[in-house]
């Protein structure tokens, strides 16, 4: 990648990314021009009169209309979830619409001496026979969630045994990641090691690794296409989804894929997981009122609430989906990644990485900003992060009266590496149903946010043209995905 910075009037960015041989995802060479401009209300915090300091803003073309791709297109034909409020997409989304909180006291272990004792746990989880009993006993829960959600996505996509025989399995892959991996497996291995290395299980290495879940699915299905995982903290799922889409869209015809299972899975409600984030001082301590603890954009927010689960999408090339008569839920228009290049855990104070990510997503997808009328925000309920994302949204979209923004985390907590996937499912379900779910606990909005933009505490009707789903992670990883009704 080459970057040339010009005068104060602006700069040009030219990039050409050619991935190494072991990283199959191929990106088009792009050239994007940026100009240093001001846009009235977009350069100021609503109701505050204060100027937002932002990165140089890409030039805006109000007349541009969304361009739908003319070649290979990627559609969503199956979805599977494991969440604190539902184990299938319809149950999950119905509970989101009704504001049924999945946050409660932690039951997985005794955390009575922890300052945080609440999380979005999956209670009474079973594999429903989708994982062999012997394997089920050995696997970390993040892999169990991944395997069951993956198989549910396949079933939801109509992939019967007969259907599996009719596809080219060399053109089908699995790309499901995890931000933290097998934390309970690691903890158990440490305890065994305290006694002797001889007490350690030979499964501790493979079953704690983030990539093995994808491998187990591929082995079970006989899928021989690209199979790996990506781990970019809480942005993991979006990175996996967009790279999976790229495997279908871009590249030499010999390596193009027809189908990809993709998403993320996480199970960090463990002593090590909770203790680690407590040490980071990142978690809410509203233990006396768990359902009120996750409150994005509310002035009383005091940190995020951990959650667990998995989300998996079955992505498919459009003509392949049509040929087998698949039910098409939505279309992936594209997206983008960026880096804050600023701090290990804190968001960039100017929100420049987020702005760059959103602008690149719009540009590379050919989507007009005025066509985006729904955003499923990353908004985790942290004092700094919520506002930086909100300001970036205002910068990129201005005061669009049609735009509605919400945070799924207000209801189920932060599923870390799985967050982007279950939130992508929420965005797709919003497209399908014409309803967007509420922002729970937005009792006293932060002084710097405008409630004309945010969804209130009740579900709202919305005919979605294009949905944007954001996910950001420790390390400054930013990701934005654009999803639209299939037309």
C-alpha positions in Angstrom: 0.0 0.0 0.0 1.3 3.5 -0.9 0.0 6.7 0.7 0.9 10.1 -0.6 -0.1 13.2 1.4 -0.5 16.4 -0.4 -1.1 20.0 0.6 -3.6 21.3 3.2 -6.3 21.1 0.5 -6.4 17.4 0.7 -4.6 14.2 0.0 -4.8 11.1 -2.3 -4.7 7.6 -1.2 -3.7 4.9 -3.6 -3.7 1.2 -2.5 -3.1 -2.1 -4.2 -3.1 -5.1 -1.9 -1.8 -8.4 -3.2 -2.2 -11.0 -0.5 0.4 -13.7 0.0 -0.3 -17.2 -1.3 -1.5 -18.6 1.9 -4.1 -15.8 2.3 -6.6 -16.4 -0.5 -8.8 -13.4 -0.2 -8.2 -11.0 -3.1 -8.9 -7.3 -3.0 -9.3 -5.1 -6.0 -6.8 -2.3 -6.4 -8.5 1.0 -5.5 -7.8 4.6 -5.8 -9.8 6.9 -3.5 -9.4 10.7 -3.5 -10.0 12.6 -0.2 -10.6 16.3 0.2 -10.4 18.4 3.3 -14.0 19.8 3.5 -16.5 21.1 6.0 -20.2 20.3 5.9 -22.0 22.4 8.5 -23.9 20.2 10.9 -21.7 17.2 10.0 -18.7 18.9 11.5 -20.3 19.6 14.9 -21.7 17.6 17.7 -25.5 18.0 17.7 -26.8 20.4 20.3 -23.3 21.1 21.7 -21.9 23.7 19.3 -18.5 22.0 19.6 -16.6 21.1 16.5 -15.7 17.4 16.1 -12.1 16.9 15.2 -12.1 14.3 12.4 -9.8 12.9 9.7 -9.8 14.5 6.3 -13.2 13.8 4.9 -13.7 12.0 1.6 -15.4 14.1 -1.0 -19.2 13.7 -1.1 -21.3 13.1 -4.2 -24.9 13.6 -3.2 -26.1 12.7 -6.6 -24.5 9.3 -6.6 -26.9 6.4 -6.6 -26.3 2.9 -5.2 -24.7 0.8 -7.9 -25.6 -2.9 -7.6 -22.9 -5.3 -8.8 -23.1 -6.6 -12.3 -21.0 -9.7 -12.0 -20.8 -12.3 -9.2 -23.1 -11.4 -6.3 -23.2 -12.7 -2.7 -26.4 -13.5 -1.0 -27.3 -14.9 2.4 -29.3 -18.2 2.2 -29.0 -19.5 5.7 -28.5 -18.3 9.3 -27.8 -20.0 12.6 -27.4 -18.5 16.1 -26.7 -19.4 19.7 -27.6 -16.4 21.9 -28.7 -15.7 25.4 -32.2 -14.9 24.1 -32.7 -17.4 21.4 -31.3 -20.4 19.6 -32.8 -19.8 16.1 -33.0 -16.5 14.1 -36.7 -16.0 14.6 -36.8 -16.7 18.3 -33.7 -14.5 18.7 -35.1 -11.6 16.7 -38.6 -11.7 18.2 -37.0 -11.4 21.6 -34.9 -8.5 20.4 -38.0 -6.7 19.1 -39.8 -7.2 22.4 -36.7 -6.0 24.4 -36.3 -9.3 26.3 -32.9 -8.9 28.0 -30.6 -11.8 28.1 -28.4 -10.4 30.9 -28.6 -12.0 34.3 -26.4 -13.2 37.2 -23.5 -15.4 36.2 -24.2 -19.1 36.9 -21.2 -20.7 35.1 -18.9 -20.2 38.1 -18.8 -18.7 41.6 -18.0 -15.0 41.0 -19.3 -13.7 44.3 -16.0 -12.0 45.0 -15.8 -10.3 41.6 -16.8 -6.7 41.1 -18.8 -7.8 38.0 -21.2 -10.7 38.5 -23.5 -10.4 35.5 -23.3 -11.5 31.9 -25.3 -12.6 28.9 -25.1 -16.3 29.4 -26.7 -19.1 27.4 -28.5 -21.1 30.0 -29.0 -24.9 29.8 -27.2 -25.3 26.5 -27.4 -28.6 24.6 -26.0 -29.6 21.2 -29.3 -31.2 20.3 -27.4 -34.2 19.0 -25.5 -32.2 16.4 -22.1 -33.0 18.0 -21.1 -36.5 19.0 -21.2 -37.0 22.8 -17.6 -37.9 23.2 -16.4 -34.9 21.2 -18.9 -32.7 23.0 -17.4 -33.5 26.3 -13.9 -32.5 25.1 -14.6 -29.3 23.3 -14.6 -25.8 24.7 -18.1 -24.2 24.5 -17.0 -21.7 21.9 -16.5 -24.6 19.5 -19.8 -26.2 20.5 -21.6 -22.9 19.8 -19.8 -22.7 16.5 -20.6 -26.2 15.4 -24.3 -26.1 16.3 -24.8 -22.6 14.8 -23.0 -23.7 11.6 -25.1 -26.8 11.2 -28.2 -24.7 11.9 -27.2 -22.3 9.2 -26.8 -25.1 6.7 -30.2 -26.6 7.6 -31.8 -23.2 7.4 -30.3 -22.8 4.0 -32.0 -26.0 2.8 -28.8 -28.0 2.6 -30.2 -31.5 3.0 -28.1 -34.7 2.6 -29.3 -34.9 -1.0 -28.4 -31.3 -1.5 -25.0 -31.8 -0.1 -24.3 -34.5 -2.7 -25.2 -32.1 -5.5 -22.7 -29.3 -4.7 -19.0 -29.1 -5.6 -17.4 -29.4 -2.2 -14.1 -28.2 -3.5 -15.8 -24.8 -4.0 -17.2 -24.6 -0.4 -15.3 -23.2 2.6 -15.6 -22.3 6.3 -14.4 -19.1 7.8 -15.6 -18.8 11.4 -13.5 -17.0 14.0 -13.2 -16.3 17.7 -11.7 -13.3 19.5 -10.5 -15.2 22.5 -10.6 -18.9 21.6 -10.8 -21.8 24.2 -10.4 -19.9 27.4 -11.8 -22.6 29.6 -9.6 -25.3 27.9 -6.6 -23.1 28.7 -7.7 -22.6 32.3 -8.2 -26.3 32.8 -4.7 -27.0 31.2 -3.1 -24.6 33.6 -4.7 -26.3 36.6 -3.5 -29.7 35.3 0.0 -28.3 34.8 0.1 -27.2 38.4 0.1 -31.0 39.3 2.2 -32.3 36.4 2.5 -31.9 32.6 1.4 -35.6 32.6 -2.0 -34.6 33.7 -2.6 -32.4 30.7 -4.9 -33.6 27.9 -3.5 -33.9 24.4 -6.6 -32.0 23.2 -5.7 -28.8 25.0 -3.7 -27.3 22.1 -6.1 -28.1 19.2 -9.2 -27.5 21.1 -8.1 -24.1 22.4 -7.1 -22.9 18.9 -9.5 -20.6 17.1 -9.2 -22.3 13.8 -10.1 -25.9 14.8 -13.9 -25.1 14.9 -13.9 -24.2 11.3 -11.8 -27.3 10.6 -14.2 -29.6 12.4 -17.1 -28.3 10.4 -15.2 -28.7 7.2 -14.2 -32.3 8.1 -17.8 -33.1 9.0 -19.2 -31.7 5.8 -16.3 -32.7 3.5 -15.9 -29.1 2.3 -12.5 -28.7 0.8 -12.4 -25.0 0.0 -10.7 -22.3 2.1 -11.1 -23.2 5.8 -9.5 -21.1 8.5 -10.3 -18.5 11.1 -9.6 -14.8 11.7 -9.1 -13.3 15.1 -9.4 -9.5 15.4 -10.9 -9.2 18.9 -14.5 -7.9 18.8 -14.3 -7.2 15.1 -13.7 -10.9 14.3 -17.1 -11.8 12.8 -17.2 -9.0 10.4 -13.7 -9.7 9.2 -14.7 -13.4 8.6 -18.0 -12.5 6.8 -16.4 -10.0 4.5 -13.4 -12.2 3.7 -15.8 -15.1 3.1 -17.8 -12.9 0.7 -14.5 -11.9 -1.1 -13.8 -15.6 -1.7 -17.0 -15.8 -3.6 -16.7 -12.5 -5.5 -13.1 -11.8 -6.3 -10.1 -13.6 -7.7 -9.1 -16.1 -10.4 -12.0 -18.3 -11.5 -10.0 -21.3 -10.3 -10.2 -20.2 -6.7 -13.7 -18.7 -6.6 -16.0 -20.3 -4.1 -19.7 -21.1 -4.5 -20.6 -21.3 -0.8 -19.0 -20.1 2.5 -20.1 -20.7 6.1 -18.9 -17.7 8.1 -19.2 -15.8 11.3 -17.9 -15.9 14.9 -18.2 -17.7 18.2 -17.2 -16.9 21.7 -17.4 -18.3 25.3 -15.5 -16.0 27.7 -17.9 -16.1 30.7 -15.2 -17.9 32.6 -13.1 -16.9 35.6 -10.2 -16.1 33.3 -12.4 -14.2 30.9 -14.3 -12.1 33.4 -11.3 -11.6 35.6 -9.3 -10.3 32.6 -11.8 -7.8 31.6 -12.3 -6.7 35.2 -8.6 -6.0 35.3 -9.0 -3.8 32.2 -11.7 -1.9 34.1 -14.0 -2.4 31.0 -17.1 -4.0 32.6 -20.3 -2.6 34.1 -20.6 -3.2 37.8 -24.4 -2.7 37.9 -24.9 -6.1 39.6 -28.1 -5.2 41.4 -30.0 -4.6 38.2 -28.5 -6.8 35.5 -31.1 -6.1 32.7 -30.3 -2.3 33.1 -26.5 -2.7 33.0 -26.0 -2.5 29.2 -27.0 1.0 28.2 -25.3 2.3 25.0 -25.4 6.1 24.7 -27.1 6.6 28.1 -25.4 9.1 30.4 -25.3 6.4 33.2 -23.4 3.8 31.3 -20.4 2.4 33.2 -18.9 -0.3 30.9 -20.0 -3.2 28.8 -21.6 -6.5 29.8 -20.0 -9.7 28.5 -22.1 -12.1 26.5 -21.5 -15.5 24.8 -22.8 -17.3 21.8 -22.3 -17.7 18.0 -23.7 -16.5 14.7 -23.1 -18.2 11.4 -24.2 -17.1 7.9 -24.4 -19.3 4.8 -23.1 -17.1 2.0 -23.7 -18.2 -1.6 -23.0 -17.0 -5.1 -26.3 -15.7 -6.5 -26.6 -17.9 -9.6 -25.6 -21.0 -7.5 -28.3 -20.2 -5.0 -30.9 -19.7 -7.7 -30.0 -22.9 -9.4 -30.7 -25.0 -6.3 -33.8 -23.0 -5.4 -32.5 -21.5 -2.2 -34.4 -19.0 -0.1 -32.6 -15.7 -0.3 -32.7 -13.6 2.8 -30.5 -10.6 1.8 -27.5 -9.5 -0.3 -24.1 -8.6 1.0 -23.1 -5.5 -0.9 -19.6 -5.3 0.5 -17.8 -3.5 3.3 -14.3 -2.5 4.5 -11.7 -2.7 7.2 -9.4 -0.1 8.7 -7.0 0.4 11.6 -7.0 3.2 14.2 -3.2 2.9 14.4 -3.5 4.7 17.7 -3.9 2.6 20.9 -4.2 -1.0 22.1 -7.6 -0.6 23.8 -8.8 3.0 23.4 -10.6 4.4 20.4 -8.9 7.1 18.3 -9.9 10.5 19.8 -10.8 11.9 16.4 -12.7 8.7 15.3 -10.6 8.8 12.1 -10.3 5.0 11.8 -14.0 4.5 12.0 -14.7 7.3 9.5 -12.2 5.8 7.1 -13.7 2.4 7.4 -17.3 3.6 6.8 -16.3 5.8 3.9 -14.3 3.0 2.3 -17.2 0.6 2.7 -19.5 3.0 0.9 -17.0 3.8 -1.9 -15.9 0.2 -2.5 -19.5 -1.1 -2.5 -20.9 1.6 -4.7 -23.5 2.5 -2.1 -24.8 6.1 -1.9 -24.7 7.3 1.7 -28.3 8.6 1.5 -29.4 5.0 0.8 -28.2 3.8 4.2 -31.1 4.2 6.5 -30.3 1.7 9.2 -27.1 1.2 11.3 -26.6 -1.6 13.7 -23.9 0.1 15.7 -20.9 -1.4 17.6 -22.0 0.7 20.7 -20.9 -1.4 23.6 -22.0 0.9 26.5 -18.6 2.3 27.2 -18.2 6.0 28.0 -15.7 6.7 25.2 -16.5 4.2 22.5 -20.2 5.0 22.1 -19.7 8.7 21.5 -16.8 8.3 19.1 -18.8 5.9 16.9 -21.9 8.3 17.1 -19.7 11.2 16.0 -18.3 9.2 13.1 -21.8 8.3 12.0 -22.8 12.0 12.1 -19.7 12.9 10.1 -20.3 10.3 7.4 -24.1 10.5 7.1 -25.0 14.0 8.4 -28.5 14.7 9.8 -30.3 12.1 7.6 -33.8 12.1 8.9 -34.5 8.6 7.6 -31.5 7.1 9.4 -32.1 4.9 12.5 -29.4 3.6 14.7 -29.5 0.9 17.4 -27.3 -1.4 19.5 -28.1 -5.1 19.9 -25.7 -5.1 22.8 -28.2 -3.2 24.9 -30.2 -6.4 25.0 -27.8 -9.4 24.9 -24.5 -7.8 26.0 -21.3 -7.9 24.1 -20.6 -11.3 22.4 -17.0 -10.3 21.6 -15.8 -12.2 18.6 -19.3 -13.4 17.9 -20.9 -9.9 18.1 -20.7 -9.0 14.5 -22.3 -12.2 13.3 -25.3 -12.1 15.6 -25.7 -8.4 14.8 -25.5 -9.2 11.1 -28.3 -11.7 11.7 -30.3 -8.9 13.5 -29.7 -6.6 10.5 -30.9 -9.2 8.1 -34.0 -10.0 10.2 -34.7 -6.2 10.3 -34.7 -6.2 6.5 -37.0 -9.2 6.4 -39.5 -8.1 9.0 -39.5 -4.4 8.5 -39.0 -3.8 12.2 -35.9 -2.5 14.0 -35.3 -3.5 17.7 -35.2 -1.0 20.5 -32.2 0.5 22.4 -32.9 -0.7 25.9 -32.1 1.4 28.9 -31.7 4.7 27.0 -33.3 6.5 29.9 -31.1 9.7 29.9 -29.4 10.0 26.6 -25.8 11.4 26.6 -25.9 15.2 26.0 -23.9 14.8 22.8 -26.4 12.4 21.0 -29.6 13.3 19.1 -32.6 11.0 19.8 -33.9 11.9 16.3 -31.2 9.5 15.1 -31.4 6.7 17.7 -34.1 4.2 18.0 -36.0 4.6 21.3 -36.9 2.0 23.9 -39.7 0.5 21.7 -39.3 -1.3 18.3 -39.9 0.8 15.2 -41.2 0.2 11.7 -38.5 0.7 9.0 -38.4 -0.1 5.3 -34.7 -0.7 5.0 -32.9 0.2 1.8 -29.3 -0.5 3.0 -28.2 -1.6 6.4 -24.7 -0.9 7.8 -23.3 -3.1 10.6 -20.2 -1.9 12.5 -17.8 -3.9 14.6 -14.6 -2.6 16.3 -12.0 -4.4 18.4 -9.1 -4.0 20.7 -6.0 -3.1 18.7 -7.9 -0.5 16.7 -9.5 -3.0 14.3 -12.5 -1.5 12.5 -15.0 -3.2 10.2 -18.2 -2.2 8.4 -20.5 -4.4 6.4 -23.3 -3.3 4.1 -26.4 -5.5 3.7 -29.5 -4.9 1.6 -32.8 -6.6 0.5 -32.2 -8.9 -2.4 -33.6 -7.4 -5.6 
